[in-house]
Amino acid sequence: AYRGFLEPFLHRTNLHIYRFAHVNKIHLGKKTKRAYGLTYKRHGVEHFVRAKREIIISAGAIDSPKLLMVSGIGPKEHLQSLGIKCQIDLPVGKNLMDHIMIVFGPFIVDTPGKTIVPGRDITLHTAVEYFSKWKGIMASAVAANAVAYIHTKFSKERVSSLEESPDIQLLLLPVNHNLHDAYEEATSVKPGLMRKYMEGLEEKDSFMVNVMLGRQRSRGEIKLASTDPLASPMMDPKYFSHPDDIRRLVDGINFTVQMVENTKAFRRIGTRLTKRHFPGCEKYELKTDLYYECYARHMTLTDYHQCGTCAMGYGSEDPKAVVDSKLRVLHAKGLRVVDASIIPEIPNGNINAAVIMIADKASEFILDYWGQVDSEMLSRFTARYLS
């Protein structure tokens, strides 16, 4: 995105990029609610900048709602509880969505050479081959051997138009010598637990499957921890607060096990789920829904796809909306939000392409609006002085 959309325009004289700058507040007119400027701090010095036309917030699904709330735009009751005067009462910080995934496995492969074992397959020779010829095993998608999108039995019911797309993403990745350490850090499980579970697999052909929930029904929220604009906000994702989410993930795990153990392609290379119990789930029978749910509740982690906290809606009458269809903050003037926070319903796959699309459409909205304003001003000026 940087090379495609920013680097080619760094030479423009009307573009200024300030590193190490933190915006502390958006200033609104008391009566007009127009965003007329902002305060930011850089290298310990506070500065005020006045906006000539409008202010665009692109701080992401966590910091965009935080900035709006410290500026007095957000849930009235929450802001007043912190002593912040509410300028515009909107559901900022609500509707937090995220993709969550279960790192499931390991699946053992009997036929050697069908997965990537780092100590065996990634060597000095393969590194030289890659960096000199851009060929070899390192030129493949080492961290993502295969990707699939599937329907669970819940999405097959198609109870609404939102259910028409697959609700589970599968990502197959090889086991490597430090995978257990990475998973322990990501999932915050007890140190040594993953090492114990995966002990002895370092030099064997095996793989894990990331089972990602594409359609989340649970909704979290973001709140301010204090009035300090530099303080991190409080984030409560409320994973699994809707019972359908864990049911879909369990169904996705069931599909994965059936695929790996019973399809011709996988049976040909002798794949199977380990017969070990995941520590903490020993009381459940292997390959049952209760076991899979126990495993999932231990091994759920974020995919870092947070979105929806400044949701786009169909207007001021929409109780869930923070911005309108042109990404303008409701009841305010000269203020837009352009990032993942405006997504009203999370896509069923990675959100980076959706965010780039949002930015592209926003640029059209902004150019069209101000182009029309300039044209009308020119017409009035011409009519006044030439009549």
N, C-alpha and C positions, 0 to 999 in steps of 0.2 A: 504493500500500500504506500509506503514512504517513497519508493522509487517511482511508482506509477503516478501518484497524485500530489506529492509535495516537492520532491527533489527537482523536477523540471521547472518549478516556479520560484525557487529560492532567490533568483536574481531580481524579482519584482521589488520595486521601491516602496510599494504600499504593503509589503508583507514584513512583519517584524516578529521574530521568534525569541521569546525570553525564556531561557533556561533558569532553573532554580527560583522560579516565581510561583507563589501560591496565592490564589484568589481567596480573599476572606469574606467578601460580601458583595452582593448585587444591590445597588441602590434604586429604589422605586419612588416615584412621585407620590406624595400622600394622597392626593385627590385623583390624579390621572392614572396612577399605577403604571406609568411608563418607566421602563428601565433606562435610566439616563447615565449610569456610570457604574464603575466597580472599584473596589479597593483591593490591592494586592500587596504582598510583602515579598521583597527580594533582597537577599543578603542582609536581612535584619532591618531594612528600611521600608516603611510603608508608603505606598504611592496611590494616588487617585487618578483614574482615567475616565474621561467623559466620552460617552458613545455618541457618534454623529447620527447613526441610523438605527442600529440594533445590536444586541448582545446575543451571542450564540454560545450556549453551554455544551461542552463535549467532554465531560469528565468521567463518563462511564456510569454503569448502573449502580455503583456504590457512592461515588463522590458527587455526581450530579444532584441526586436528591438531598445529600448533605448540604451542598452549597445553597440550594433553594431554601431548605429549612432554616439555616442560620441567617438567611436573608429575609425571613418572615413569610415564606410561601410554603405552606404545608398544612397538616392536620392541626386545627385550631387548639384543641384540647392539649395535644402533645407540646406544641410550642409554648403555650401559656404556662404549662407545668415547669418549664425551664426559664420562665421570665422573658421569653421572646414575644414581642408584639406581632400578632398574626396580621399580615397585610392582605393575604389572599388565602382563603381556606380551601385547600385541595388535598386529595389523597396521595400526597407525595410520600414515597417510601413503601407504599403498599404494593401488593401484587408481585412481590419478588419471586422470580422463577429461576431455575437453574437445571442443567442436566446433571444427573448423578449417575454414577456407574459402579458396578460390582466387578472387582477383579477376581474372576472365578477360574478354578482349576486346582492344581495343574493337571494337564492331560498328557499322559505318557505316550510316546511314539516308539514302537518296536523296531521299525525300519530305520537304520542310521542314515543321516544325511538329509532328512526331510524337514528339519527345522534348523535354525541357526544357533550353534553353540559357540559363544564368543571365543573361548580359549582354543577351540578347534578350527573354527571357520574364519574368524577375523584375526589375521596375523599381520606381521610386517609385510609379507608378500602381497596380501590382499589390499593393504593400505597403499603400497607403492603402485599397484595396478590401478587403483581408483584415482589417486592424485596425479598419475602420469598419463593415463589413457581414459579416465572417467568410465571405466568398465569394471566388471567383476561383482562379487557379492555385495560390496558396499554401495554399489550403484542402485541396488534394489531398495524397496521400502523395508528396511531392516526392522524398524520399530512397529510396523503395521503390515504384517504379512498378508492379511486379507481383511476386507470390510464388507459387511452385509447389513441390509435393512430388512426387518421382518415384521409381520403382523402377529401380535398375541391374539388369543381367543377373544380378548376384550375389544380390540380394535376391529376384529372381523365382524363384530355385531353391528358396527357402524351406526351408533346411536345418534350421531350428529355429523355435520360436514367436517368438523375438526378431526374426526376419527378416520377419515378416508386414507390418510397416509400411514405408513408403518410407524409403530410406536416404540420399537426397540432397534438400537444399532449394535452390531457385534463387531469387535475389533480383535483379531488374533495376533498375538505377539509372542515371540520366543522367550523362554526363561533364560536369564543370564545370572552370573555369579553374584551380582549385587542387587538383584531384583527385590529380594526380601527386605533389604534395608530401605529401599525406596518406598515400598508399600507400607512398611511400618511408620515411616515419617508421614506419608500422605494420609493414612487412616488413623494415626495416633493410637494404634494398639500397643499393648505392653511390649517393651523392648525384648527381642529374642523370640517372640511368638511366631513370626513368619519364618524365621531361620529354622525353628524347630519343625514347623509344618512342612517346609520344603527341603529339609536336610537330605543330602545324597543325590539331589537332582542336578547339581551344577554341571556335571559332565555327561548327562543323559539328554537325549532328544525329547524335549517336552515343550509345551506352550501353555499360555494362559489365554483366557478370553475376557475382554472387557465387555460386560453387558450393560449398555447405557440406556437409560430411560429417556426416550425422545419426547414423549407427551406427559408432562407432569401436571397433576391435578392439585397437588399441595401448593399453597401460597404462603410465602414468608413475608417479612417486612424489615425495613431499616429505620432505625430511630437515632436521634442524636443522643450521645452520651453526655454532652455538656454544651455550653454555648461557645466553647473554644473552637474556632474554625480549623485549628491544626489537630484537634483530637480526632481519633478514629471513631466512626459511628458504631452503634450496636447493630449487629446483623443477626437475625433469627430466621434461618432458612425454612424451619418447620418441615424438614424432610419427613415423609411418611405420615404427615398429619391427615392426609386423605388415604383411606384404606386401599383404594384402587392402585396406588403407586407400588406398594410392596407386592400386590397380586400380579401386576404386570411384569415386574422384575423376576418374580419366581417363575412365571410362565416363560419368560425369556431364557432363564437358566435351564428349565426343562427342555425347551427346544434345542438349546446348545448341546446338552448331554445326548439327546436323541440323535442329533446331527453327527456328532463326533463318534459315537459308538455304533450307530446303525446304518449309516449311509455307505454305499459301495466305495466311494472315493476314500473315505477315512478308514474303512475296514481293510482296504487294500494295503495300507501302511501300518495297520495294527495300533490304532489309537484307543485310549480308554481313560476314564477319569480315575485319579488316584483312589485307592481304597482306604486312605487315612481319613480320620475325622478331623475337621478343623477344630483346634483347641477351643473349648467352651461350648461345643455343639455335640459332645459325645453322647448325650442322652437321647439324641434323635437318630432314627435309622437313616443310613446313607440313601441318597437318591429319593428322598421324600420331600414333599412341599415344606414340611416343618423344618427339615434339615436345611433346605435351601434358604428359607426365611431367616433362620438363625445365622447362617453364613453371611447373608446379605446385610443383616443388621450389624454384623461385626466389620464388614469390609466395604461399606459404602463410602465413597469419596466424591468430591466435587469435580466436575469437568471444567470449572472456571468459565461457565457460560451464563453468568448472572445477567438478568435483564428484567424489564417490565416495571421498574420502580417509578417511572414518570410516564405512565401508559398513555398511548394515543387513543382517543375516543372520537365519537361522532359529534361532540359539542358540549356546551356547558351543562346540558341536561343529562349527560352521561355521568352517573355517580362514580365510575371508576377512572374517569379521564383526568389527566393533568395537562396534556397538550391536545390541540385539534389536529385535523388531517394535514395541515401545513406545518405542523410541529411547533406552533406558537403556544406559549403558556396561556392557559385560559384566564380571562379577566385581567390580563396584563397586556402591555403594549411594548413593542420593541424587544421582545425576549423569546428566544427559541431554545429548544433542547434537541440536539442531534447526536444520538449515540444509541447504544443497546437498551438504555432505560426506557425508550418510548415504545418498545415492542409490546403489543397488548397480549399476544399469545406466542409462546416460545416455539420456534421451528423445531421439526423433529430431528434435525441434524446440527452440525457445528454452525455457530451463528456468525462467523467472521464474514462470509459472503453477504449475509443479510445486512450486517452493519455497514459494509461498503456500499451496498445498494441504497441504504437509508441516507448516507452522506451524499451520494450522487443525486438522489431525488431532492434532497434539501437544497443543494446548490441551484437546481432548477427553480425551486420555489422562491428562493431569495432573489435570483436574477430576474425572474418574471415579475415579482412584486415591485421591486425598486425600479425596474425598467418602465413599468406602467406608471409609477409615481412620477418619475422624471419626465415621461412623455406628457402627462397631464399638466405638470407645472410649466413645461415649455409651451404647451398650447395656451394656457391661461396668460402667460407672459406675452406671447405673440398677439393674442386677441386684445390685450390691454393696451399695448404700445403701438400697434399697427392699425387699430380701428379709428 
